[in-house]
Amino acid sequence: MRSDPEKALRAAMTRFVDQEVIPRAKAMDEAAEFPREMFKMLADMGCFGIRYPKKAGGQGGNSTLFCVMCEELARGYLSLAAITAMQCLMGTNFLFKYGNDELKERYFHPAMRGEKVASFALTEPEAATDLSNVRTLAEHIPEGWRINGQKTWITNGPVADFFTVLCQTKRGSGLKGLNFFFVPRDFPGVSTSPAFEKLGTKAAVISELAFTDVILPDHHRLSPEGQGMKNLFAILAEIRTMTAALALGLSRAAFDASRKYAMERVQFGQPIGRFQLIQSKIAQMAIGIHASRLMTYDAARMIDQGRPAMKEASMAKYFATETACMASDEATRIFGAYAYSMEYDVQRFYRDNRFLLY
């Protein structure tokens, strides 16, 4: 049985998505710009602090509530959900856990209020999933740390006010030498490329990020020496479960659009939803969505209970993202030629689903 907080949050997010997000999704996607107005609306609702304790300025929620929010936002517009997930989890988690009071006052609390945009920088041109090959180097110097290197495919990169950056502190030491550093955008030597032109998730702006002799104080290292990977793995299950929730929301959007269209589109004297082939496609979507939901929230509740959930989170992410790809593809087949028109949202679901696989 769902808890009352979960029911209340889902009802509130459903209303917000139906009334505010879905009517604006097409315009936001066509603009291909960071949606600052919507970002501030989410902040005013307390969304960015949903998984942080109340004493820290958050809402005192948990991973399950975080996933409910992500799922509903993704049902409305995946780009907005991705931006929100970055602000709630990857972009602020290390700052919250390891930043000192000064950094939290200047950056974390404004981020919760939507006054600053957060980002997370792991991927490099030569190091995607192979983090042992990270080359961005943080050298210890008398003033603190000097950082040089390059990151790529950084969500919120063009607009972020600060970055949590994975760096190597000892050349040739692989995973053992990795550490996270807090890098404000306005520090000398920090630069970003123009936003990438992408197939989908167009409002979730992405860019390259470069560091040229960026000097950071000692307290900008956000983990004890050599603890970067350990601290990353501490939130990896939550990241994967969150991705599953995003995929679940996108699958639901594709399913809802397909079912509605199948009952409206008439061919051979009857709605196409009466044909067995169309019914089979919609049924397969429903099965995938149901299984995705069970797997996603099973993993989320395990995390909330403090139980190891890496296996369950990984399975949920795999299954839910594959379901999202299937559902959005089948939706285009149900819509036929109309799926090729930018007038219908189904083309956006088809474009956006690839974001979930990376």
C-alpha positions in Angstrom: 0.0 0.0 0.0 1.3 3.4 -0.9 2.1 5.8 1.9 0.1 9.0 2.3 3.1 11.3 1.5 3.6 9.3 -1.7 0.0 9.6 -2.7 -0.1 13.3 -1.9 3.1 14.0 -3.8 2.0 12.1 -6.9 -1.4 13.9 -6.9 0.4 17.3 -6.6 2.9 16.5 -9.4 0.2 15.1 -11.6 -1.8 18.3 -11.4 1.4 20.4 -12.0 2.4 18.3 -15.0 -1.0 18.3 -16.6 -1.7 22.0 -16.0 1.8 23.5 -16.4 4.3 21.2 -18.1 2.4 19.4 -20.9 0.9 22.6 -22.3 4.4 24.1 -22.5 6.4 21.1 -23.5 6.3 21.7 -27.3 7.3 25.3 -26.9 10.1 24.5 -24.5 11.4 21.8 -26.9 11.3 24.1 -29.9 13.1 26.8 -28.0 15.9 24.4 -27.1 16.9 26.6 -24.2 17.2 26.1 -20.4 13.6 26.6 -19.1 14.3 29.1 -16.4 10.7 30.0 -15.7 9.7 26.4 -15.2 12.9 25.8 -13.2 12.0 28.5 -10.7 8.4 27.1 -10.5 9.8 23.8 -9.4 12.1 25.4 -6.9 9.2 27.3 -5.4 7.3 24.0 -5.0 10.3 22.6 -3.0 11.1 20.0 -5.6 14.9 20.5 -5.5 15.2 19.7 -1.8 12.9 16.7 -1.9 15.6 14.2 -0.9 17.4 16.4 1.6 16.6 16.8 5.3 14.5 19.7 6.5 17.2 21.0 8.8 19.4 21.5 5.7 16.6 23.4 3.9 15.2 20.4 2.1 11.8 18.7 2.3 12.8 15.6 4.3 11.8 13.1 1.7 13.5 10.0 0.4 14.4 8.1 -2.7 10.8 6.8 -3.3 9.4 10.3 -3.2 12.3 11.5 -5.4 11.4 8.8 -8.0 7.7 9.7 -7.9 8.6 13.3 -8.8 11.0 12.3 -11.5 8.5 9.9 -13.0 5.7 12.4 -13.2 7.9 15.2 -14.6 9.2 12.8 -17.3 5.6 11.9 -18.2 5.2 15.6 -19.1 8.6 16.5 -20.5 11.8 14.4 -20.2 14.1 17.4 -20.5 12.6 19.1 -17.5 12.8 15.9 -15.5 16.5 15.5 -16.4 17.3 19.0 -15.3 15.4 18.5 -12.1 17.2 15.2 -11.4 20.6 16.9 -11.9 19.6 19.7 -9.4 18.3 17.3 -6.8 20.9 14.5 -6.9 24.2 14.5 -8.9 24.7 18.3 -9.0 24.3 18.9 -5.3 24.8 15.7 -3.4 28.5 15.9 -2.8 28.3 19.6 -1.9 25.6 18.7 0.7 27.6 15.8 2.1 31.2 17.2 2.0 31.0 20.9 1.5 31.7 23.2 4.5 29.2 25.7 5.9 30.5 28.5 3.7 30.0 26.6 0.5 26.6 25.4 1.5 25.5 28.9 2.4 26.8 30.4 -0.9 25.8 27.6 -3.3 23.7 24.7 -1.8 20.9 26.7 -0.2 20.6 29.0 -3.3 20.4 25.9 -5.5 17.5 24.6 -3.4 15.8 27.9 -4.0 16.4 27.7 -7.7 18.8 30.7 -7.6 21.8 28.7 -8.8 22.0 25.9 -11.3 24.1 22.8 -10.5 26.0 20.4 -12.7 28.0 17.2 -12.4 31.1 16.5 -14.6 32.4 13.0 -15.0 32.6 12.2 -18.7 35.6 13.0 -20.8 36.4 12.6 -24.5 38.6 9.6 -23.7 36.8 8.4 -20.6 33.1 7.7 -20.7 32.2 4.7 -18.7 36.0 4.0 -18.2 36.5 6.3 -15.2 40.0 4.8 -14.7 41.0 6.7 -17.7 40.0 10.2 -16.3 42.7 12.7 -17.3 41.4 15.9 -15.7 44.2 16.5 -13.2 44.1 18.2 -9.8 47.6 19.0 -8.6 48.2 19.9 -4.9 49.9 23.3 -4.7 50.6 25.7 -1.8 47.4 27.7 -2.7 45.3 24.6 -2.7 44.6 22.7 -6.0 45.3 23.5 -9.6 43.0 21.8 -12.1 43.5 21.3 -15.8 41.5 19.1 -18.2 38.3 18.7 -20.2 34.9 17.2 -19.7 32.2 16.6 -22.2 28.4 15.8 -22.5 27.8 17.9 -19.3 24.1 18.4 -18.6 23.4 22.0 -17.6 26.9 22.8 -18.7 26.1 26.0 -20.6 24.1 27.5 -17.7 25.4 25.9 -14.5 26.7 28.2 -11.7 28.9 25.4 -10.2 30.2 21.9 -11.0 31.0 18.8 -9.0 34.0 17.6 -11.0 35.8 14.2 -10.9 39.5 14.6 -11.1 42.6 12.5 -10.9 45.0 13.6 -8.2 47.8 11.1 -8.9 48.8 10.4 -12.5 48.7 6.7 -13.3 46.9 5.7 -10.2 43.6 4.8 -11.9 40.5 4.6 -9.8 42.4 5.0 -6.5 43.4 8.5 -7.3 40.0 9.9 -8.2 38.5 12.7 -6.1 35.6 15.1 -6.5 36.1 18.9 -6.5 33.7 21.8 -6.2 34.3 24.3 -9.0 32.3 27.5 -9.3 31.7 28.7 -12.8 33.1 32.2 -12.2 36.6 31.0 -11.1 39.3 32.0 -13.6 40.1 29.3 -16.1 36.7 27.7 -16.3 35.1 27.8 -19.7 32.3 26.0 -21.6 31.5 25.4 -25.2 28.3 26.4 -26.9 25.4 24.1 -26.2 25.5 20.9 -28.3 22.8 20.5 -31.0 21.1 17.2 -30.1 18.5 14.8 -31.4 16.3 15.0 -28.3 16.0 16.4 -24.8 16.6 19.8 -26.3 15.9 21.9 -23.2 18.4 19.9 -21.2 21.3 21.9 -22.5 24.6 20.1 -22.7 28.2 21.3 -23.5 31.9 20.7 -23.1 33.6 22.0 -20.0 37.3 23.0 -19.8 39.7 23.9 -16.9 42.8 25.8 -17.6 45.0 26.4 -14.5 41.9 26.7 -12.2 43.1 27.4 -8.7 40.8 26.1 -5.9 41.2 26.4 -2.1 41.8 23.2 -0.2 38.2 23.0 1.1 36.9 22.6 -2.4 37.9 19.0 -2.5 34.7 17.2 -1.7 36.0 13.9 -0.4 39.0 12.6 1.5 42.0 11.7 -0.6 41.3 8.7 -2.8 37.6 8.3 -1.8 36.1 9.6 -5.0 34.9 6.3 -6.4 33.7 5.0 -3.0 31.6 8.2 -2.6 30.3 7.9 -6.2 29.2 4.2 -5.6 27.4 5.4 -2.5 24.8 7.2 -4.7 25.1 5.1 -7.9 22.1 2.9 -7.0 20.0 6.0 -6.5 21.2 7.4 -9.8 20.2 4.2 -11.6 16.9 4.0 -9.9 16.2 7.7 -10.7 17.0 6.9 -14.4 14.5 4.0 -14.3 11.9 6.5 -12.9 12.5 8.9 -15.8 12.1 6.0 -18.3 8.9 4.9 -16.6 7.5 8.4 -17.0 8.4 8.5 -20.7 6.8 5.1 -21.3 3.6 6.2 -19.7 3.5 9.3 -21.9 3.9 7.1 -25.0 1.3 4.7 -23.8 -1.3 7.4 -23.0 -0.8 9.0 -26.3 -1.1 5.7 -28.2 -4.2 4.6 -26.4 -5.9 7.9 -27.0 -5.0 8.0 -30.7 -6.0 4.4 -31.2 -9.5 5.1 -30.1 -9.8 8.3 -32.2 -8.2 7.2 -35.5 -10.8 5.4 -37.7 -9.8 3.1 -40.6 -12.0 0.5 -42.4 -15.0 1.9 -40.5 -13.8 1.4 -36.9 -11.2 2.8 -34.5 -7.8 1.2 -35.1 -7.8 0.3 -31.4 -10.2 -2.5 -32.2 -7.7 -4.2 -34.4 -5.8 -7.0 -32.7 -2.4 -5.9 -33.8 -2.8 -2.4 -32.3 -4.3 -4.0 -29.1 -1.2 -6.2 -28.9 1.2 -3.2 -29.1 -0.7 -1.3 -26.4 -0.8 -4.5 -24.2 3.0 -4.9 -24.5 3.5 -1.3 -23.4 1.2 -1.9 -20.4 3.1 -5.0 -19.4 6.5 -3.2 -19.6 5.2 -0.2 -17.7 3.8 -2.4 -14.9 7.0 -4.4 -14.6 9.1 -1.2 -14.7 7.1 0.3 -11.9 7.5 -2.7 -9.7 11.2 -2.9 -10.3 11.8 0.9 -9.9 10.0 1.3 -6.6 11.3 -2.0 -5.2 14.8 -0.6 -5.6 13.8 2.8 -4.3 12.3 1.3 -1.1 15.4 -0.8 -0.6 17.5 2.3 -0.7 15.2 4.0 1.7 15.6 1.1 4.1 19.4 1.3 3.9 19.7 -2.0 2.2 22.2 -2.7 -0.6 20.3 -2.2 -3.9 22.9 -2.0 -6.7 21.7 -5.2 -8.4 18.0 -4.2 -8.2 18.7 -0.6 -9.3 20.7 -1.8 -12.2 18.0 -4.2 -13.3 15.4 -1.6 -12.9 17.4 0.9 -15.0 18.0 -1.7 -17.8 14.4 -2.9 -18.0 12.7 0.5 -17.7 14.9 2.2 -20.3 14.5 -0.7 -22.7 10.7 -0.5 -22.1 10.8 3.3 -22.8 12.6 2.6 -26.1 10.0 -0.1 -27.0 7.0 2.0 -26.0 8.1 5.1 -27.9 8.9 3.1 -31.0 5.6 1.3 -30.9 3.8 4.6 -30.5 5.3 5.8 -33.8 4.0 2.7 -35.4 0.5 3.2 -34.0 0.5 6.8 -35.2 1.8 5.8 -38.6 2.7 8.8 -40.8 1.5 11.2 -38.2 4.4 10.2 -36.0 6.6 11.8 -38.6 4.9 15.2 -38.0 6.3 17.6 -35.4 2.7 18.4 -34.6 2.3 15.3 -32.4 4.3 14.7 -29.2 5.0 11.1 -30.1 7.9 12.2 -32.3 9.5 13.8 -29.2 9.1 10.7 -27.1 10.9 8.8 -29.9 13.8 11.3 -30.0 14.1 11.7 -26.2 14.3 8.0 -25.3 17.9 7.7 -26.4 18.9 10.1 -23.6 18.1 7.4 -21.1 20.7 5.0 -22.5 23.8 7.1 -21.8 
